[in-house]
């Protein structure tokens, strides 16, 4: 069987979970000629050096290229097109096709603890992952407000009242990722209650400072590990179509 190569496209990504996850999968499935690599490039314009590899079958995409990669692709799935971000690329018949499996992963995560009273949400951050989160919240008819440095409601003017009223909080920024595990975005934690469901898409550390402080106020909390596993499984499905 000819070599099948996969990998993760991003910047400063040596911490990533994907390589270990897929290498273990290849072992379990006795796929000896499959490999998974890091494609750590300084600029998206360097993409060609990665995609020229004739053995490349599939690629995950992470920060900061989930949106920047789109103009370099030949096609987008309907979901990726609606979301406006890509985290999975499949190389089929000479074409580079972009997908979004983050949405699938986030939906699975949301539904673990979603309750009837979870009708409004705050999305912290406005990158590629936030776009997938918005898409799924819309699908489940959950109203949402985005809080970012540049948005109308930002980390400086976010009110306790809005936090009290928004019982789903999704932290999509990289703030608090290892090794900066004591960092958290500025947030009125006193407004968190035991009715809140707080999701932080970070998985390393397993409990961010943001989740810890939310849990101290009684919130139900969940990190990004389950989402990551689910989107990885969905990517595997895409690559094996």
N, C-alpha and C positions, 0 to 999 in steps of 0.2 A: 504493500500500500504506500502511495506517495505521502510525503510529509504534509501534515496539516498544521498550519501555524495560526495562533491567536494572540491577542495582547491587549494591553490597556494603554490608551493614548491620554496623556495629561502632562502636567508640569510638576516637578518635585513629588513624585508619586511612589517613592520606594516604600512608604508605610502601608501601601494598599493591600487590602484583603484579597483582591481578585486573583492574583497569581497563585497563591497557596490554594485557594478554593478550587480553581480549575485544574491545577496540577493533581490535587487529590482525586478529583472527578476522573481525570484521565487514567489514574492508577486503578481506581475501582472498576472502570470499564475496560481495563486491559488495552488501552489505546496507546501503544508504544511509540507510534510516530507522530503523536500530537505534542505540541509545545505551546507554552504561554509566556510572553515576554512583556517587558515594560517598553513602551514607546514614549520616552520622556523627551519632548521637543521644546525648544525655547520659544518658538513662534509657530502659529498655525501654518504659515507659509512653508514650513519644513515638512509638511505632511507627505509630500510626494516621495520623500526618501523612505517613508514607511510603506506606502501603498504600492510601490513598484515591485514589492516582493511577490512573485508568482504563487507562492505557497500560502499566502495569507487568506484565510477563510472568514475570520470574524474578529471584531475589535470592540472592546468597551471604550467609552469616552467619559472622561471626568473633568473636573475643574482644571483649567478655565476654558475648555474648548467645546462645551455642549451646544453653544449657539454659534460660535465662530466656525465650526466645521461645516455648517449647512451649505454655504456656497460652493464647497468643494465636492459635494455629493451629486450623484446622477438622479437619484429618486429619494422621496421620503414616503414612509407609511402614512396613512391618513392621520393616525394619532400624533406622530412626530410633527406632521405639518400643522395640525391644530394647536399643539402645545408650543411649537416654536423652539424646541430643543431636542437634541439627539444624544443618547448615551450608549447606543449600540449600532454598529455598522456591519452589514453582511456584504461579502464580495461574491456576487453571483453573475455568471456569464459575462464577465468583463465590466460589470456595473457595480458602483458603490451605492448601497441602499441604506438609508438612515432610519432607525427605529427609536421609539422611546419606551423602554421597559421600566423606567423609574415609576411611571404612572401605575403600572400593574403592581409593582412592589409597594408603593405608598397606599394604594387602595386596600391591599391585604392588611397592611399595618393599621390603617384607620379603622377597619371593621373589627379588629380584635376587641377594642374597648368602647366603640361608639355606642352611645345611648340615645334615647329618644330626645332628651333635652339638649343634645349637641347640635344646635341649629346655626350657630355663628362661630366664626373662626378668625384668628389672627395669624397671618403668615409673616414670620420674621425673616427678612432677606428677600432679594429679588433676582437671584441668579437662575441658572438652568433648572435646578431641582425645584425651586419655587414655582416655576411654570407648570411642572408636572403635578405639583400639589394643588394648584389652582384648578387645573383641568378636572381632577378627581373630586374636589370639593363642589365644583359646579355640577358634576354628574350626580352627586348625592344631595343636591339642593341645599348646601350649607353656604350661607352668606359669608363673605370673607373680606377682610381689609388687610392690605399689605403694609408692613412697617419696614422701612429701610432708611438708609442715610439720606437718600434723595427724594423719598416720597413725601406727600403732603403730611401724613402722620408719620413721624420719624421717632427715633429712640430718645430724642430730647423732649418731645411734646406728647408722648403716649400717655393717655390719662388712665388712672385707676378705674374709672367708670367703664371705659371701653374694655379693659381687661376683665372686669367683673361680668360684663355682658357677653364676652366672647369665650365660650366654655371649651373651645378647642384651640390650643396654641401649638403651632408648628414652627420649630426653630430650624431654619434651613441654611443659616450662615455657617462658615467654618470656625467661628469663634468658640474656643473651648476644646478644639481638637488637640490630641497629644502632639507635642510635649507641653502645650500651654493650657494645662488641664484646670487651672484655677480661674481662667478667663471666662467671662459671660457677657453677653450684650447688656447694656443698661436696661433695666426692666423693673416695673413696680411689683415686686413679688408679693407684697402685702395684699394685693388684690386677688391673688390666687386662692381658690377654695377647694373643698373636697368634691365639688361638682365638675372641676376642670379635668380635661384630658390633655396632657402635655406630651408632645412628641418632639424629640430632638433627632434629626437625621444623622448626627454624628454617632459612630459606633466605637471609636477609640478615643477616650476611655469609655467603658461600658456605661458609666454614670457621669455625665458632664456636671459641671458646677450648676448649670442652668436646670438640669433635671433634679439634682439634689435639693436645690433651693425651692423648687416647685413641690417636690415630695414632702418637704418639711411643712408646707402649708396644707397638706392633705390631698394634693392632686394625684390622680392616676397618671403614671409616667411610663414612657417606652422609648428606648433608643432606636438607632437606625439599623441595627444588625439584621432584624427579620426582613426589613425592606430590601436590604442589600442581597440577602440570600434569594429572596423571591425574584428580584430583577435579574440576578445572575442566572437563575433557572430558566427564566423567560428568554434571556439572551441565548442560552444554549438551544432552546427550542427554535428560535429564529434561525440560528446558524445551521441547524440540521433539517430545515424545511426541504 
